[in-house]
Amino acid sequence: MEQEQNAQMTPELYTEEQLDAVETHITRWFGEYPTVLHEVFSPDIHVDICIIPPSPERNWVTLVTEGMGAHRMHVPEDPESAPLARAELLLCLPPDWNLDSEAEKDYWPIRLLKQLARLPLECDTWLGWGHTIDNQEPFAENMALSGSMLLDPGAYEEEACVCALPEGETVNFYQVIPLYPEEMEFKVAYGADALLDRMAGAIDHVIAPDRYNVCAPDILMVMDWEGWHVSSIREKHLPLPEIAGYNHMAIYLRWCIEHGLMSEAFQKDYPEEMASVLAGDGRTDLRELIRDELDGRLYQGIFNKEGQAFAAYYYDHGNGNDCCYPADVDDYAMHYFGEKGYHSPEFQDEAYLFVPFDETYYQGMKAYLERHYADFQKKENAS
């Protein structure tokens, strides 16, 4: 009986050669890890957490499990699934994350990695790309994130995804992306690819406990969001201030203010800004208002009934019309720079961000807005 109990308490471990391969892989593709959180008690597998500090090239902290892959998960019995039997996990944290704290608001990423690493053993299952795991409750009191999705480590080279072991097996590395309950439900209903399409340009690989919820109940009311534009400036290292990501949004907002399309609530909340725009004194930068007061968004709720109807008609990419505001923004950039300039490598397919934010730009876009607003009114009156 004692020998049986001891056997049950012996964790599954990598062989020395396997561990060397995994350590070499982590160091090569994710970075040196001077600190390792060693597990004290390991009843089934031994899961250490490698802590890779920020670097000039990667300004974030990376946590990587080491030991989960010693266990072969119960994958489907087919040739294509066999290479997915072993896995390790990682997640990325802001560079100033307090890893010395034992408070749950700081410690939860470590706890999450350990829990996910043991899930395949405890449930006799497997984890792979696109899988989601519901925590049933928020990871900590200061957030609403309560689920996880596994993806390829998108901020690293493709070779970082798979580690070859000496005997020919492989260990797959997956990045953990925390999700909101609504995002979990969307993924279950429509699949991982559909959720990723929604997240494109809006969600960073570095965890942010208060990040934007791409499936929030009011998401369909969001017309535009700075994350879709500022992220291009950051990721492509464009020589622009991030405020440039708000240029076209501010133009649209100014035009709507001037045409009496704002809701009563907006007028009440921002009387000084409204007065400044209507007076044309130039004292109010609406880009800063959108960034600081509107959470970087233009959404239907800030407009009155007519403003909402016009936004649905003109701003939406999928409105079924031949025109939409984002397309006209691109069209203006094409005319401003010329076709050759518009496609120049320096703009990296983001020429609209380089148009100078000045009165000329506003007047140019105003012409588009006036024309489509007139068409909108004709259709409204005819219906």
C-alpha positions in Angstrom: 0.0 0.0 0.0 2.8 2.4 0.9 4.6 1.7 -2.4 1.3 2.4 -4.3 0.8 5.7 -2.5 4.4 6.7 -3.2 3.9 5.9 -6.9 0.8 8.1 -6.9 2.8 10.9 -5.4 5.5 10.7 -8.0 5.0 13.5 -10.6 5.4 13.0 -14.3 8.7 14.7 -15.3 10.6 15.5 -18.4 13.7 13.4 -18.9 16.9 15.3 -18.5 17.3 15.4 -22.3 13.7 16.6 -22.8 14.1 19.3 -20.2 17.3 20.6 -21.8 15.4 20.9 -25.1 12.5 22.8 -23.5 14.8 25.1 -21.6 16.8 25.8 -24.7 13.7 26.5 -26.7 12.3 29.0 -24.1 15.6 30.8 -23.9 16.0 31.0 -27.7 12.5 32.2 -28.7 11.1 33.9 -25.6 14.2 35.1 -23.8 16.5 34.5 -20.9 14.8 33.8 -17.6 16.9 34.7 -14.6 14.0 33.9 -12.2 12.0 30.7 -11.9 9.1 30.2 -9.6 9.8 26.6 -8.5 6.9 24.5 -7.4 7.2 23.2 -3.8 4.6 20.4 -3.9 4.0 18.5 -7.1 1.6 15.6 -6.8 1.0 15.0 -10.5 3.3 17.1 -12.7 6.0 19.6 -11.7 5.0 23.0 -13.0 7.6 25.8 -12.7 7.0 29.3 -14.0 9.9 30.9 -15.9 9.8 34.7 -15.6 11.3 36.5 -18.7 11.8 40.3 -17.9 11.2 43.1 -20.4 13.7 43.9 -23.0 14.2 46.8 -25.5 12.6 44.7 -28.2 9.8 43.3 -26.0 8.6 45.7 -23.4 6.6 43.2 -21.4 7.0 40.4 -18.9 6.6 36.8 -20.2 5.6 34.0 -18.0 6.2 30.5 -19.4 5.3 27.2 -17.8 7.9 24.5 -17.7 6.7 21.0 -16.9 3.2 20.8 -18.2 4.5 19.0 -21.4 5.9 16.1 -19.4 2.4 14.7 -19.5 0.9 13.4 -22.7 -2.6 14.8 -22.9 -5.5 12.6 -24.0 -5.8 14.0 -27.6 -8.1 12.5 -30.3 -6.9 9.2 -31.7 -5.9 10.3 -35.2 -2.6 11.0 -36.9 -3.1 14.7 -37.1 -3.8 15.1 -33.3 -0.8 13.0 -32.1 1.7 15.9 -32.3 -0.6 17.9 -30.0 -0.2 15.6 -27.0 2.3 17.9 -25.2 2.0 21.5 -24.4 3.3 24.4 -22.4 1.6 27.8 -21.8 2.7 31.4 -21.6 1.2 34.8 -21.1 2.4 38.4 -21.3 2.1 41.0 -18.6 2.8 44.8 -18.6 6.4 45.6 -17.7 5.5 47.0 -14.3 3.4 44.1 -13.1 4.1 43.4 -9.4 5.2 39.8 -9.4 6.4 40.0 -5.8 2.9 40.6 -4.5 0.7 37.8 -3.1 -2.5 39.8 -3.6 -4.8 38.1 -5.9 -5.0 41.1 -8.3 -1.3 40.5 -8.9 -0.9 36.8 -8.4 -3.8 35.5 -10.6 -1.8 35.1 -13.8 0.5 32.6 -12.0 -2.4 30.8 -10.5 -4.1 30.7 -13.9 -1.1 29.1 -15.6 -0.8 26.4 -12.9 -4.5 25.6 -13.0 -4.6 25.4 -16.8 -1.4 23.3 -16.8 -3.1 20.7 -14.6 -6.5 20.7 -16.3 -5.7 18.0 -18.8 -4.7 15.6 -16.0 -7.6 16.4 -13.7 -10.2 16.2 -16.5 -8.5 13.6 -18.7 -8.7 16.0 -21.6 -6.4 18.1 -23.7 -5.8 21.8 -24.5 -4.9 23.2 -27.9 -5.2 26.1 -30.2 -8.6 27.9 -30.0 -9.7 26.1 -26.9 -11.5 28.2 -24.3 -11.7 27.5 -20.6 -14.2 29.1 -18.3 -13.0 30.1 -14.8 -16.7 30.5 -13.7 -15.8 33.7 -11.9 -13.5 36.7 -12.4 -9.8 36.0 -11.9 -9.6 38.8 -9.3 -11.9 41.4 -7.8 -10.6 44.3 -9.9 -11.7 42.8 -13.2 -14.4 41.0 -15.1 -12.2 38.7 -17.1 -13.2 35.2 -16.3 -12.2 32.9 -19.1 -9.2 32.0 -21.3 -8.4 31.2 -24.9 -5.3 29.5 -26.2 -3.6 30.9 -29.3 -0.2 30.7 -31.0 2.3 33.2 -29.4 1.6 35.9 -31.9 4.2 38.4 -30.7 7.0 35.9 -31.4 8.5 34.1 -34.4 6.6 31.2 -35.8 9.3 28.8 -34.7 8.4 29.7 -31.1 5.2 27.7 -31.4 6.7 24.2 -31.4 9.7 22.7 -29.5 11.2 19.5 -30.9 12.2 16.9 -28.3 15.2 14.5 -28.8 13.2 11.4 -29.5 11.0 13.1 -32.2 8.0 14.2 -30.2 7.0 17.9 -30.0 5.8 20.3 -27.3 3.4 23.0 -28.5 3.5 26.5 -26.9 0.2 28.3 -26.5 -0.4 31.9 -25.3 -3.2 32.4 -22.8 -5.5 35.3 -23.7 -8.0 36.1 -20.9 -11.6 36.7 -22.0 -14.8 38.3 -20.8 -17.9 36.1 -20.4 -19.5 37.7 -23.5 -16.4 36.9 -25.5 -16.5 33.3 -24.3 -20.2 33.0 -25.3 -19.4 34.5 -28.7 -16.5 32.1 -29.3 -18.7 29.1 -28.4 -21.4 30.3 -30.7 -19.3 31.3 -33.7 -15.8 29.9 -33.3 -12.3 31.1 -32.5 -11.7 32.6 -35.9 -14.8 34.8 -35.6 -13.7 36.1 -32.2 -10.2 36.8 -33.5 -11.7 38.8 -36.4 -13.6 40.9 -33.8 -10.4 41.3 -31.7 -8.2 42.3 -34.7 -6.6 45.6 -33.9 -8.5 46.0 -30.7 -6.8 43.5 -28.3 -3.1 43.5 -27.5 -1.1 40.3 -26.6 -0.1 42.0 -23.3 -2.8 41.4 -20.6 -4.8 44.5 -19.5 -7.3 43.8 -16.7 -9.5 46.6 -17.8 -9.2 46.1 -21.6 -12.0 46.8 -24.1 -14.7 44.0 -24.2 -15.1 43.3 -27.9 -18.4 41.5 -27.3 -19.9 43.9 -24.7 -23.7 44.3 -24.9 -23.3 47.7 -26.4 -20.7 46.6 -28.9 -23.0 46.9 -31.9 -23.5 50.5 -31.0 -19.8 51.3 -31.4 -19.0 53.0 -34.7 -15.3 53.5 -34.3 -12.6 52.9 -31.7 -9.1 54.3 -31.4 -7.7 50.8 -30.9 -8.3 50.1 -34.6 -6.1 53.0 -35.6 -3.6 53.7 -32.7 -2.6 50.0 -32.7 -1.4 50.5 -36.3 0.8 53.4 -35.3 2.3 51.3 -32.5 2.7 47.9 -34.2 4.0 49.4 -37.5 6.2 52.0 -35.6 4.8 54.8 -37.8 6.5 58.1 -37.3 3.3 59.7 -36.0 2.0 60.8 -32.6 -0.7 58.5 -31.4 -3.2 61.3 -31.4 -3.2 61.0 -35.2 -5.3 57.8 -34.7 -8.2 60.1 -33.7 -8.1 62.6 -36.6 -10.9 61.3 -38.8 -13.1 60.6 -35.7 -12.7 64.2 -34.5 -13.7 65.5 -38.0 -16.8 63.4 -38.0 -17.7 64.6 -34.4 -17.1 68.2 -35.2 -19.3 68.0 -38.3 -22.1 66.4 -36.3 -21.9 69.1 -33.5 -22.1 71.8 -36.2 -25.2 70.2 -37.7 -27.1 69.7 -34.4 -26.9 65.9 -34.4 -25.7 65.4 -30.8 -27.8 63.9 -28.0 -29.1 66.0 -25.1 -26.8 64.0 -22.7 -23.7 64.9 -24.8 -24.7 68.5 -24.9 -25.2 68.5 -21.1 -22.0 66.7 -20.4 -19.8 68.8 -22.7 -21.2 72.3 -22.9 -17.9 74.1 -23.1 -16.7 71.9 -25.9 -19.9 72.3 -27.8 -19.8 76.1 -27.4 -16.1 76.2 -28.6 -16.8 74.1 -31.7 -19.9 76.1 -32.6 -18.0 79.4 -32.1 -15.1 78.1 -34.2 -12.6 79.5 -31.8 -10.2 76.5 -32.2 -9.7 76.1 -28.4 -11.1 72.5 -28.3 -9.2 69.6 -29.7 -12.0 67.0 -30.2 -9.3 64.3 -30.5 -8.5 64.7 -26.9 -12.2 64.7 -26.0 -12.7 61.3 -27.7 -9.5 59.9 -26.2 -10.0 61.1 -22.6 -13.8 61.4 -22.2 -15.3 58.9 -24.6 -13.0 56.0 -24.0 -11.5 56.4 -27.4 -14.8 55.6 -29.1 -17.5 57.1 -31.2 -20.8 55.3 -30.4 -24.4 55.7 -31.3 -25.4 56.9 -27.9 -23.7 60.3 -28.1 -25.9 61.3 -31.1 -29.6 62.2 -31.2 -32.1 60.2 -33.2 -31.3 61.7 -36.5 -27.5 61.5 -35.8 -27.9 57.8 -35.0 -29.8 57.2 -38.2 -27.2 59.0 -40.3 -24.4 57.1 -38.6 -26.1 53.8 -39.4 -26.5 55.0 -43.0 -23.0 56.4 -43.6 -20.4 55.3 -41.0 -21.0 51.6 -41.0 -18.8 49.5 -43.4 -21.6 46.9 -43.7 -24.5 49.3 -44.2 -25.3 48.0 -47.7 -24.7 51.4 -49.3 -22.2 52.2 -51.9 -20.5 54.6 -49.5 -19.2 54.7 -46.0 -17.2 57.2 -44.0 -14.1 55.1 -43.5 -13.9 54.5 -47.2 -14.2 58.2 -47.9 -11.4 58.9 -45.4 -9.2 56.6 -47.5 -10.5 58.2 -50.7 -9.5 61.7 -49.4 -6.0 60.4 -48.5 -5.7 58.9 -52.1 -6.5 62.3 -53.6 -4.3 64.2 -51.1 -1.2 62.2 -51.7 -1.9 61.0 -55.2 -2.0 57.3 -56.1 1.7 56.8 -56.1 2.1 58.6 -52.8 -0.8 56.8 -51.3 0.8 53.4 -51.9 4.3 54.5 -50.9 6.1 52.1 -48.6 6.6 54.7 -45.9 2.8 54.8 -45.2 2.6 51.0 -44.8 -1.0 51.0 -46.1 -2.0 53.6 -43.5 -1.9 56.8 -45.6 -5.0 58.2 -44.0 -3.2 58.6 -40.7 -0.6 60.8 -42.4 -3.0 63.5 -43.7 -2.3 66.7 -41.7 -5.0 67.4 -39.2 -5.9 70.9 -40.2 -8.7 73.0 -41.5 -8.0 71.9 -45.1 -8.5 68.3 -44.0 -11.8 69.2 -42.3 -13.1 71.1 -45.2 -12.2 68.3 -47.6 -14.0 65.7 -45.5 -16.9 68.1 -44.9 -17.6 68.0 -48.6 -18.1 64.2 -48.4 -20.2 64.5 -45.3 -22.5 67.2 -46.8 -23.1 65.2 -50.0 -23.9 62.0 -48.2 -26.1 63.7 -45.6 -28.1 65.2 -48.5 -28.6 61.8 -50.0 -29.5 60.4 -46.5 -32.2 63.1 -46.1 -33.7 62.4 -49.5 -34.0 58.7 -48.7 -35.5 59.5 -45.2 -38.0 61.9 -46.7 -39.0 59.4 -49.4 -39.6 56.6 -46.9 
